[in-house]
Amino acid sequence: MRIGHVIVPAADLEAQLAFYGSLGLTTRFRDGDRYAALTDGATTIGLADASQQPVPGRVLLSIEVDDLDAHLARLPAGEPVTGPHERRAVVTDPGGNPVVLYERLP
């Protein structure tokens, strides 16, 4: 078994492709303005308009980044929180979906 992808609602596919691309994800596939698949090489995120969402709703993603502060300098976010294993902050993509960006602690 393997996880195929996580579906994320996308009302504005172009804006969300730009957002996830800025985090380092690569577009693998695009079906017009209905759907796009992005990957980090191991996991796939599907950006889907209303017609492509099997279950309408919101999804929370957690994305590991190498330099949290660099991303937070470019994106509006709450204050970073330091946990026992990571620093993290919540940002919101252009579709209004919360995304947790985290950086592992050494």
C-alpha positions, 0 to 999 in steps of 0.5 A: 500500500502507498499513499497516492496523494492528498487532495486540497481544495483549489478555487484559484489553481494558478495562485495555489500552484505558485504558492506550492511551487514557491515551497519547492514542490514540482508540478507533475500533472495538470488538467486545465483549471480543474486539477494539478498534481505536485510532488516533493519526489515522495508525496503527491498533493492534488489541487482540485476544484469543486468538480474534482473533490470526492469529499468537499472540505478542507485539508491541513497539510504539514510540509517540512522545509529546510529553512523555516525563517526564510519561508516566513519572511515571504509568507504571512504567518503566525508566530513560530512555535517550538516543540520538542522535535521541530519549529513550526508555523501555520500559513494559509494558501491562496485558497484559505487552506491552513498549511503547517510549515515545519523545520526539524530541530538539530 
